[in-house]
Amino acid sequence: MTEAELYTEYKGVYLPKLTCSPQSLKYFEDFTFRPDDIIIATYPKSGTNWMQYMVSLITNDGDSTPVDTLSNSERAPWLELFQAIALNLEKRPSPRVLTTHMCYNMMPQSFFEAKPKVIYVMRNPKDVFTSYFHFHQIASFLVKPGSSSEFLHKFLDGKVSRGSWFDHIKSWLSADSNEQILYISYEELTADLKASVAKVAEFLEKRLDDEVMEKIAEKCLFNNMKENKVSNYSTTPIQFLDQTKTKFFRKGVVGDWKNLLAAEEAEHFDAVYTDKMKDVEYSFVWD
């Protein structure tokens, strides 16, 4: 099926019709944020589920019992997806853990008024592209990617679900300096998980002892999350997510793009990246 059949265009960005209904987008626009909300913001395939699980464990002082009773999408729901409407988020006690794939400039007015804490997770765009390519092959609500070369052109042009990676990351990096935002990368999480847990806990003003942080880091190891049913989407119906083709948690490594992009494609990617990010002063770990 085509983009016209599967996507709706919202503020210049493609969104899947199946998951982002007119009702859910209206709910998102009218959502009332609280100052003590915790928002996990990401471009897709940047470590969203990883951070959702980590933050849930941190806010529960490392106790996985209440965390593992709900899926990530129930416990730290995406505000713009239709599932959020039925979760009675208005009645949830603080701090609420919420998630979005929206750009900074697409956030509702109450977000800018409440100024909740935001954890923005970034990832090398080549690895984002690679993971997204494989995800498009199993998600029925996304347009089939075609060849990796075809998908590469769409990705670099921002003609994919959730729009341009470049626009997304630049929007959040240009956030008002008064916002409470922690920028952290997938690569940091991969390199030192325990240090990342400590960094997030400090940002959330949660005092955890060394043993608890060690326990959280162990729970958040890729292989452990891959087997965890609250994170691996194994209970999602096959008509929505066909994991017989490839698993939702595939490799969880840095640099897998080298197995997908040809040398000339990687060079083209680098040229586009250099041009689009030339005015960005942030120091990325993958540069």
Secondary structure, DSSP 4 states (H G I P E B T S, - for coil): --HHHHEEEETTEEEETTTS-HHHHHHHHH----TT-EEEEE-TTSSHHHHHHHHHHHHTTT-HHHHTTS-HHHHS-BTTSGGGGGG-GGGSPSSPEEEE---GGGS-HHHHHH--EEEEEE--HHHHHHHHHHHHTTBTTS----SHHHHHHHHHHT-SBT--HHHHHHHHHTS-TTSEEEEEEHHHHHH-HHHHHHHHHHHTT----HHHHHHHHHHTSHHHHHT-TTTS-TTS-TTTB-TTTS-SS----S-GGGGTS-HHHHHHHHHHHHHHTTT-----TT-
